[in-house]
Amino acid sequence: MRTSLCFLLLAIGGLPLAAQPDRRMLPPPEFPPEIISQDELPRDIVRVASARQVRVEFENDRTRVLRLTLAAGETIPTHDDRAGVLVCLAGCRVRFSMPGGDTEDVELKAGDARWIPDARRAARNLAGGPLEMLYIETKRPST
């Protein structure tokens, strides 16, 4: 009888704890602007572009390979690119626009490759047809 009473009291005493909602510490979806500007937060290209525009082909702890496909005149919004190699699968004419207003036009033939430094930029297909390229990003080693 005493054992049953002890279990009953323990069960009743634990009810308020079990009934509480899960209170995991999750970061707020947006930082208050007085702490950090939304413009300062990192923007991964995979998150800002549509799944049709950017697809992860391969990823490990050192490298990420992205396939970018843009229709004529289509744009990928401002994002943060890691340094890497851009390989055009078909002829590419693309304009990179930086937040400060600077632009850089890149024109490559099919199969050409070019090193791209890390930067925040938007990308626009300047060609009259679709653009397809691979972007092989380097990752910083974990510390």
N, C-alpha and C positions, 0 to 999 in steps of 0.2 A: 504494500500500500504506500509506504513512504517513498519507494523508488518511483512509483507511478506519479505521485504528487510532485516529486522533484522534476521529473520529465515534463509534467504539465506546466509547472511554473517556468521552467527554462523555455518551453515553447511559447508561452504567453509573453514572457519577457523579450523574446527575440522577434516578435511580430512587428513592432514599430520599425526595427532595422530592416527587416525583409520587405516591408511595404514601401520603403523609401525608393524613389526613382534612382536609376543609375546616375551617379554624379561624377563621371570621369572628367578629368580636366582636358577639355578640348579648346583649341584656340578659337577666338571669335572669328566669324566669317570675314569681317573687315576690321582693320585697325582704325581706331578713332583718328581723324585727320590731325589732331594736335600731337599725336605721338609719332606717326610716320605717314607721309603722303602716299596715296595709292600709286603714284608715278614711280615711287622708289621700290615697290615690291617686285620680285622677280616674275617674269612672264615666260613660261615655257611655251614654245611654239606648238607643241602637241595640244595644249589646253586652249590657246587662243584661236587656232585655225580649226576648220572643220575636218572631220575624219576623212572626207573625200580629198581634201587638199594635202594633208600630211599624215603619213602612216609610218609607224616604227617597224622597220624591216628586221633589225637585229639590235640587241643591247646586252652589254655585259658591264663589268665594273670599270672598264677603261674606255669603251667606245659605244656610241649609239649611231646607228645608220637610219636616216630618215629618207623616205621617198616623198618628194614634193610633186604634186600634179596641179597645174593651174590652167584654167581656160584663158583664152585671149582676153587681156585687160583685167583679169582677176587679181585681187590683192590679198595678201596675208597681213593681218593687223600687226601693229607694233609688238615685238617680242624680243626676248634676250637669246641671242645665238651664242653658243660656245664656239671657240675656234675650231676650224675643221677644214675639210676638203670638199669642195663642190664639184660634182661630176655631172655634166650634161649628157643625158641619154639621147636627146634629140637636140637640134640647134636651140640655143637659149638666148633670149634677150630679156634681161630682168633689171629693174631699177630698185636699188636699196635706198630707202629714205630714213635718215636719222632724225631723232626728236628735235635737234637743233636747227633743222632745215636743210642740212647738207644732203646731197644725193650722189649716188654712184651708179652709173650704168655699166652693166657687165654683158658682153656678147661673146658667146663661146660656140664652137662647132660641136657636133655630136662626138662624144668621146673625150672632149677636152676637159681638163681639170684645173682648178684654181684654189689656192689657199685663201681662206676667209678668216680674218681675225675676229675675236669675240667682240660683240657690240650689241646695243639695242637698236633695232631697225624694223622697218616694214618692207615688204617685198611686193613688186607688181610685175606681172608678165607684160612686156612691151611687144611681144611677137603677135602676129596676126592669127596664130593658131595656138594649140595647146602646148604647154611646156611640161617636160618631165625631167627631173634631176634627182640625184642622190646627194645627200649631205651627210658626210661622215664626221661626226662630232667627237672631239677628244674630251675625256672627263678628267677632272683633277683627282689624283689618288686620295683615298680616305686617310685621314690623319688620326 
